[in-house]
Amino acid sequence: MTERPASPRNAPSEGPSSFVQFVFAYPDGWVHEGQFKDGKEGQGRLTSPDGRVYEGQFKDGKPNGEGKDTGPDGVVYEGQWKNGKREGQGKMTRPDNSFYEGQWKDSKPDGDGKEFLPDVWVYKGQWKNGKREGQGKLIWPDGRVYQGQFKDGKFEGQGKMTWPDRWVYDGQFKDGKPDGEGKETGPDGKVWDGQWKNGESSKSKGQGKLTLPDGKVYEGWVKDGKLEGQGKLTSPDGFVYEGQFKDGKYDGEGKLTSPDGCVYEGQFKGGKNDGQGKLTSPYGLLYEGQWKNGLPRPV
């Protein structure tokens, strides 16, 4: 409520159960209509020069208790008041049908509340000093959903962001963007666990863990979303490769262990044994020398 002139705090009593109606008109245009009962203020109406109207309970000349405030811009607040300010449970509605409903403190949303903005979003969660802060859930009309922590009105801390038919990010946020440890699940079933910075994933260039839909798990370096550099690839059928990758394939020095216990150590190219290398079985050495396109090439 805008600052208003103070109204008289007491009225003459006319017996054990007195009731007095009053109207105060002030030189600056404020008008206070109300009642005293047994020397205490009750229901009243306060009108400001710019057309703002408050109707409800008063105490010491200020809105206190249940009341309704209608502004000249069409914004309406209906709920609890304390010492002239919105405090407690209340609902504020705007002409465009957007609203906030929940707890208030010092005339600002504070505590648990719901905000609805047509064609923008619906937020349910915690507020502090007029901003989204704490745990909450934000839903957009296109189906996007964020659920997690907020700070100063932005995503901050642990949270989960879901894009329908696109991807799901579950991890840390900072200043409204993925930042820190996080996990991204794509529509193709690929899952990336790694680091994020200012909204950018380490899968563009960095280290992490990639789980593929067929059950293969890669841990190591990537570039532009492809396996690149040192890493380890484990297949559900028991094959394990540790070594260098290039463009998503074994390339460079590496070690490939098969489920039957055979091990190839040496050079790879384009995903196949190529160059100097040796193949051993659980019973001993099988071949050591040159390889080409996955096959031994004895000199």
C-alpha positions as CSV (number, residue, x, y, z in Angstrom):
1,M,0.0,0.0,0.0
2,T,1.2,3.5,-0.7
3,E,2.0,5.7,2.3
4,R,-1.2,7.3,3.6
5,P,-2.1,9.8,6.3
6,A,-2.5,8.4,9.8
7,S,-6.1,8.0,11.0
8,P,-7.2,8.6,14.6
9,R,-6.5,5.6,16.7
10,N,-9.3,5.9,19.2
11,A,-12.9,7.2,19.2
12,P,-15.1,8.1,22.2
13,S,-16.9,5.2,23.7
14,E,-20.6,5.4,24.4
15,G,-20.9,2.5,26.8
16,P,-19.9,-1.1,27.1
17,S,-20.7,-1.9,23.4
18,S,-20.2,1.3,21.4
19,F,-20.2,1.5,17.6
20,V,-19.0,4.6,15.7
21,Q,-18.8,5.2,11.9
22,F,-16.4,7.8,10.6
23,V,-15.2,9.5,7.4
24,F,-11.9,11.3,7.2
25,A,-11.1,13.4,4.1
26,Y,-7.5,14.7,4.0
27,P,-6.3,17.8,2.1
28,D,-4.0,15.7,-0.2
29,G,-7.0,13.7,-1.4
30,W,-6.9,10.6,0.8
31,V,-10.2,9.4,2.2
32,H,-10.6,6.9,5.1
33,E,-14.0,5.5,5.8
34,G,-14.4,3.1,8.7
35,Q,-15.8,2.2,12.0
36,F,-14.8,1.9,15.7
37,K,-16.3,-0.7,17.9
38,D,-15.6,-0.7,21.6
39,G,-12.8,1.8,20.9
40,K,-11.1,-0.4,18.4
41,E,-10.8,0.0,14.6
42,G,-12.6,-2.6,12.4
43,Q,-13.6,-2.7,8.8
44,G,-12.8,0.3,6.6
45,R,-12.1,1.7,3.2
46,L,-9.1,3.8,2.2
47,T,-8.9,5.6,-1.1
48,S,-5.8,7.3,-2.5
49,P,-5.8,10.3,-4.9
50,D,-4.6,8.1,-7.8
51,G,-7.6,5.7,-7.4
52,R,-6.1,2.9,-5.3
53,V,-8.7,1.4,-3.0
54,Y,-8.1,-0.8,0.1
55,E,-11.1,-2.4,1.8
56,G,-10.7,-4.5,4.9
57,Q,-9.5,-4.6,8.4
58,F,-7.5,-1.8,10.1
59,K,-5.4,-1.3,13.2
60,D,-3.8,1.9,14.3
61,G,-4.9,3.5,11.0
62,K,-3.2,0.9,8.8
63,P,-4.4,-2.2,6.9
64,N,-4.1,-5.1,9.4
65,G,-5.7,-8.5,9.0
66,E,-7.8,-9.5,6.0
67,G,-8.2,-7.0,3.2
68,K,-8.3,-6.3,-0.5
69,D,-6.2,-3.7,-2.4
70,T,-7.1,-2.6,-5.9
71,G,-4.6,-0.5,-7.8
72,P,-5.4,2.0,-10.6
73,D,-3.5,-0.3,-13.0
74,G,-6.0,-3.1,-12.3
75,V,-3.7,-5.2,-10.1
76,V,-5.6,-6.7,-7.2
77,Y,-4.2,-8.1,-3.9
78,E,-6.5,-10.0,-1.6
79,G,-5.2,-11.6,1.6
80,Q,-3.5,-10.8,4.9
81,W,-1.9,-7.6,6.0
82,K,0.3,-6.5,8.9
83,N,1.2,-2.9,9.7
84,G,0.1,-1.6,6.3
85,K,2.1,-4.3,4.4
86,R,1.1,-7.5,2.7
87,E,2.1,-10.2,5.1
88,G,0.9,-13.8,5.4
89,Q,-1.2,-15.6,2.9
90,G,-2.5,-13.7,-0.2
91,K,-3.1,-13.6,-3.9
92,M,-2.2,-10.9,-6.4
93,T,-3.9,-10.9,-9.8
94,R,-3.1,-8.8,-12.8
95,P,-5.3,-7.7,-15.7
96,D,-3.7,-10.2,-18.0
97,N,-4.9,-13.0,-15.7
98,S,-1.3,-13.7,-14.4
99,F,-1.1,-14.1,-10.6
100,Y,0.9,-15.0,-7.6
101,E,-0.7,-16.9,-4.8
102,G,1.1,-17.8,-1.6
103,Q,3.0,-16.4,1.3
104,W,4.1,-12.7,1.6
105,K,6.5,-10.7,3.8
106,D,7.1,-7.0,3.7
107,S,4.7,-6.7,0.7
108,K,6.8,-9.2,-1.4
109,P,6.4,-12.9,-2.2
110,D,8.3,-14.8,0.5
111,G,7.8,-18.4,1.4
112,D,5.9,-21.0,-0.5
113,G,3.9,-19.7,-3.5
114,K,2.7,-20.2,-7.1
115,E,3.2,-17.8,-10.0
116,F,1.2,-18.1,-13.2
117,L,2.2,-16.1,-16.3
118,P,-0.1,-16.9,-19.3
119,D,1.9,-18.3,-22.3
120,V,5.2,-17.9,-20.3
121,W,5.3,-20.4,-17.3
122,V,4.0,-21.7,-14.1
123,Y,6.2,-21.7,-11.0
124,K,5.5,-23.6,-7.8
125,G,8.0,-23.4,-5.0
126,Q,9.9,-21.2,-2.6
127,W,10.4,-17.4,-2.7
128,K,12.6,-14.9,-0.8
129,N,12.4,-11.2,-0.9
130,G,10.2,-11.2,-4.1
131,K,12.4,-13.7,-6.1
132,R,12.3,-17.4,-6.7
133,E,14.7,-18.9,-4.1
134,G,15.1,-22.3,-2.7
135,Q,13.4,-25.5,-4.1
136,G,10.9,-25.0,-6.9
137,K,9.4,-26.3,-10.2
138,L,9.1,-24.2,-13.4
139,I,6.9,-25.4,-16.3
140,W,6.8,-23.8,-19.8
141,P,3.9,-24.2,-22.3
142,D,6.2,-26.1,-24.7
143,G,6.6,-28.8,-22.1
144,R,10.0,-27.9,-20.7
145,V,10.4,-28.5,-17.0
146,Y,13.0,-27.4,-14.5
147,Q,12.9,-28.8,-11.0
148,G,15.5,-28.0,-8.4
149,Q,17.2,-25.1,-6.6
150,F,16.8,-21.4,-7.3
151,K,18.8,-18.4,-6.2
152,D,18.0,-14.7,-6.9
153,G,15.4,-15.9,-9.4
154,K,17.7,-18.1,-11.4
155,F,18.6,-21.8,-11.5
156,E,21.4,-22.3,-9.0
157,G,22.6,-25.5,-7.3
158,Q,21.3,-29.0,-8.0
159,G,18.5,-29.3,-10.6
160,K,16.9,-31.2,-13.4
161,M,16.0,-29.7,-16.8
162,T,13.8,-31.6,-19.2
163,W,13.3,-30.8,-22.9
164,P,10.5,-32.9,-24.4
165,D,11.8,-35.2,-27.2
166,R,15.3,-33.7,-26.9
167,W,17.3,-34.2,-23.8
168,V,17.3,-34.3,-20.0
169,Y,20.1,-32.6,-17.9
170,D,20.4,-33.5,-14.3
171,G,23.2,-31.8,-12.3
172,Q,24.5,-28.5,-11.1
173,F,23.5,-25.1,-12.3
174,K,25.0,-21.6,-11.9
175,D,23.5,-18.3,-12.9
176,G,20.7,-20.0,-14.8
177,K,22.9,-22.4,-16.8
178,P,24.4,-25.9,-16.4
179,D,27.7,-25.5,-14.6
180,G,29.6,-28.2,-12.7
181,E,29.0,-31.9,-12.5
182,G,26.1,-33.1,-14.6
183,K,24.4,-35.8,-16.6
184,E,22.8,-35.4,-20.0
185,T,20.4,-38.0,-21.5
186,G,19.7,-37.6,-25.2
187,P,16.6,-38.7,-27.2
188,D,18.8,-41.5,-28.7
189,G,19.5,-43.0,-25.3
190,K,23.1,-41.8,-25.0
191,V,24.0,-40.6,-21.5
192,W,26.9,-38.2,-20.9
193,D,28.3,-37.7,-17.4
194,G,30.8,-34.9,-17.2
195,Q,31.6,-31.3,-16.5
196,W,29.7,-28.2,-17.6
197,K,30.8,-24.6,-17.7
198,N,28.5,-21.7,-18.5
199,G,26.1,-24.0,-20.2
200,E,28.7,-25.8,-22.3
201,S,29.3,-29.5,-21.9
202,S,32.8,-31.1,-21.7
203,K,31.7,-33.5,-24.4
204,S,32.7,-30.7,-26.9
205,K,36.2,-31.1,-25.6
206,G,37.1,-32.7,-22.2
207,Q,36.7,-35.8,-20.1
208,G,33.7,-37.7,-19.0
209,K,31.7,-40.9,-19.1
210,L,29.5,-41.9,-22.1
211,T,26.9,-44.7,-21.8
212,L,25.5,-45.9,-25.2
213,P,22.1,-47.5,-25.8
214,D,23.7,-50.8,-26.6
215,G,25.2,-51.0,-23.1
216,K,28.8,-49.9,-24.0
217,V,30.4,-47.6,-21.5
218,Y,33.2,-45.2,-22.4
219,E,35.3,-43.3,-19.9
220,G,37.9,-40.8,-21.1
221,W,38.5,-37.9,-23.5
222,V,36.1,-36.7,-26.1
223,K,36.0,-34.0,-28.8
224,D,32.9,-32.6,-30.5
225,G,30.9,-35.5,-29.0
226,K,33.2,-38.2,-30.4
227,L,35.7,-40.4,-28.6
228,E,39.1,-38.7,-29.0
229,G,42.3,-39.2,-27.0
230,Q,42.9,-41.6,-24.1
231,G,40.0,-43.7,-22.9
232,K,38.5,-47.0,-22.0
233,L,35.5,-48.7,-23.7
234,T,33.8,-51.6,-22.0
235,S,31.2,-53.7,-24.0
236,P,28.4,-55.7,-22.4
237,D,29.8,-58.8,-24.3
238,G,33.0,-58.6,-22.3
239,F,35.4,-56.8,-24.7
240,V,37.4,-54.1,-23.0
241,Y,39.6,-51.6,-24.9
242,E,42.0,-49.2,-23.2
243,G,44.1,-46.8,-25.2
244,Q,44.0,-44.1,-27.9
245,F,40.9,-43.1,-29.8
246,K,40.5,-41.0,-33.0
247,D,37.2,-39.9,-34.5
248,G,35.4,-42.4,-32.3
249,K,37.5,-45.5,-33.2
250,Y,40.6,-47.3,-31.8
251,D,43.5,-45.4,-33.2
252,G,47.1,-45.4,-31.8
253,E,48.5,-47.4,-29.0
254,G,46.0,-49.6,-27.1
255,K,45.1,-52.8,-25.4
256,L,42.1,-55.0,-26.4
257,T,40.9,-57.7,-24.0
258,S,38.4,-60.3,-25.3
259,P,36.0,-62.3,-23.1
260,D,38.0,-65.6,-23.8
261,G,41.1,-64.0,-22.2
262,C,43.0,-63.2,-25.3
263,V,44.8,-59.8,-25.3
264,Y,46.1,-57.7,-28.1
265,E,48.5,-55.0,-27.2
266,G,49.9,-52.7,-29.8
267,Q,49.0,-50.3,-32.6
268,F,45.5,-49.7,-34.0
269,K,44.2,-47.7,-36.9
270,G,40.5,-47.1,-37.8
271,G,39.3,-49.4,-35.1
272,K,41.5,-52.4,-36.2
273,N,44.8,-53.9,-35.2
274,D,47.3,-52.2,-37.5
275,G,51.1,-51.8,-37.0
276,Q,53.3,-53.5,-34.5
277,G,51.5,-55.6,-31.9
278,K,51.3,-58.9,-30.0
279,L,48.4,-61.3,-29.4
280,T,48.4,-63.5,-26.3
281,S,46.0,-66.1,-24.9
282,P,45.7,-67.5,-21.4
283,Y,48.1,-70.2,-22.5
284,G,50.8,-67.9,-23.9
285,L,52.0,-65.9,-26.9
286,L,50.1,-66.5,-30.2
287,Y,51.7,-63.9,-32.4
288,E,53.9,-60.9,-32.2
289,G,54.8,-58.7,-35.2
290,Q,53.1,-56.6,-37.9
291,W,49.4,-56.3,-38.4
292,K,47.3,-54.9,-41.2
293,N,43.6,-54.1,-41.3
294,G,43.0,-56.4,-38.3
295,L,45.1,-59.4,-39.6
296,P,48.6,-60.6,-38.9
297,R,51.2,-59.9,-41.6
298,P,54.2,-62.0,-41.0
299,V,57.4,-60.7,-42.6
